[in-house]
Structures are given as structure tokens and as C-alpha cells.
Amino acid sequence: MTTIKKWTVKEPYLQLDGGLLEAPFHEKDSHQLRLVDIVKQKLHVIDLNKGPSSHKAYDLEVAVGVTADIDGSQDDIIVGAKHGFAVLNRKTGKHVYIKKLWDEKDGPGKEERCVFARIQYNPPLSWSLKARRMRLNDGAVDSEGRFWAGAMNDPLVTEPTNEGVLFRLDPDLKLQRIIEKVTIPNGIGWNVNNDTMFFTDSPTKNIYKFDYDAATGGIVDRRVFFHLDEEDVVPDGFAIDVEDHLWTAVFGGWKVLRVSPDGKVVGEISLPTRCISCPSFVGEELFIATAAEEAPEQYPESRKFAGSLFRVNVGVQGLPVNRFRTSQNLKLPKAVAS
């Protein structure tokens, strides 16, 4: 019988009253932690040397689901945003798109393109209906500097369907469609040996794994790595440790689970709020983002610390994160361009 190690977190590290906190990211050089609030369109930054009192919040011009560092850049980061991949200045919140997902030249959506200005959103003619109802969600950068991110139906516009796509932005800024017909794409990551990729499609309750070729970015042989066999909960974002275990958030389940390389639950972190969205490592500490309680009348005890950031020492380090690398000249936000 598998022994399950347990941790209990009773209070948040930082209470943020977030709408949907996601993508905690450790900036190793400055020892800062950043995370986004997709719903409230904010970037939160904490200096971990100083603690919660150093917290700063920046208003963003657009919903951002995931962020990554850019090799050779200090102030500008790459983000998965509402309409595609953008460069964002982390001090000003200004952004410039470098690759929009639904441009006519980039593929499907042409048949839904706006022709008449009766479609009331801005700009009315150059965007498809698909652009309005989709947004990027979770993602990660692989060892070769490619940025993988999943697009899903924007819940603020429509109910999620299997219209989602897992995209990959290569260093030459060419956009690749990797997996079609996903619903809510979440965690993406790679194992210690860098020959297996993991990917979560939340409504299926599955974390999938694929054989992965680092040289080409190719993935093959999709199969289920872990199935969350519980009602009314789904796997969300995850982090991977140096022992090849996944730590997956369980949205709706008050917890984060540690899953062994053979797909068995061997650890559980209990939290005082229900909607757990994404964990991320800083040394041996796991920082855990959460969302607002979706059913406050049914779960009033979850409301107090909903939308907060939590921290727990789990005694093992996470795998290092990668930087986006490109040989192309990136457009920078006008506020910081030289």
C-alpha cells in the first residue's frame, strides 16, 4: 500500500483577494516571485528577500494567463495573453503582441472573420469571432527555448468547449499547432531526462504524457499518465520536482497532490480554500496560487482565503525553468523601447 505524506497549510503567505491567480514564477536572479490574476488583469510581484510587505501589483492592459523570462532581457517578459503571445514590460504593464493566434495568415478562423462593423468589439474588421471568444491559458518553455501555451474559450465570453488548441511558439517566431480539440489546457512540463512531456486537459481529469524529442520539439504516443478519479474536481496547473514527481493543483479539491513517476499519489497538501490553481517551486518551497471561491454559498468556509497565495516547504527542489530564446528582434512596448 502506498504511503501518502501529508502537509497542512492553515494560512496564506499573502492574501490577495484574487479573481483567478495563476502562473507563479520565480525570478531567480532577483529572487522575486511574480504571478498573474487573469480575471482582474494584474501582475503581482513579491521580493522574497523582504517578504509579503514588498508586494506590488501592476495593472495590465489585457488578460494574461502565463509568463516566461526572455533570454537576454531583464525588464521585458513574454506572456500568453488574450489574443496570443506578447512581450510585456513587467514594470509598466505595457505589452506588444509578437504573434497573434487567429490572424488569417496563421490558419483556421478565416470563415469567421468579421466582414462588417456590426460586430461590436475593437477592432471590428481585422479580428475573427474566434479571437473574441478565445484566450491563452497555461504554458511553459522547453529546454530549447520554445514557448508552449494552450488556448481555450474565454469563460468571460462563452462556456468552454473542445475548441482549444495547444500552440508552440518557436525561436524563429513561427507558430505551430500541436494538439487540437482540447477544452481547458493547463499544466505543461517535462521530466528530468527531458524525453517525456506532460500536459493537462482539465475537464478530462487526465494528465497526459507523450514521448518528447527535444531536438525537434516533436511529441508522439499520447497516453494517460494520471487520472483524477474524484467527483466535482479537476487537475489544474502542476510543477515537477527533481525526483520526477508532479505536484498538481486540484481545482475544487482544497489540495495539491504529489504524483510519482508511475502515476501514484504519494503526497497531499491540504489548503484552507477550495479552488487551487497552480503551484511553483522556489527552492524546496512550493508557492501555490488559488482562485476566488466559485460557489461561496455552498462553501462559505472557503471564501476567507480564496484568491490568496500560499507557501509550504516540501523538502524537495523543483526542476529549473527555461527562458524563451529567439534570434528575432522582438518589438518592445513603446513605453520602454529605445
Secondary structure, DSSP 4 states (H G I P E B T S, - for coil): ----EEEE--S-SEE---SBEEEEEEETTTTEEEEEETTTTEEEEEETTT-GGG-EEEE-SS-EEEEEEBTT-SSEEEEEESSEEEEEETTT--EEEEEETT-GGGSS-GGGB--STTS-SSSSSSSBHHHHHEEEEEEEE-TTS-EEEEEEE-TTTS---TTEEEEEE-TT--EEEEEEEESSEEEEEE-TTS-EEEEEEGGGTEEEEEEEETTTTEEEEEEEEEE---TT-EEEEEEEBTTS-EEEEEETTTEEEEE-TTS-EEEEEE-SSSBEEEEEEETTEEEEEEB--S-TTT-GGGTTTTTEEEEEE-SSPBPPP--B--SSPPP--TTT--
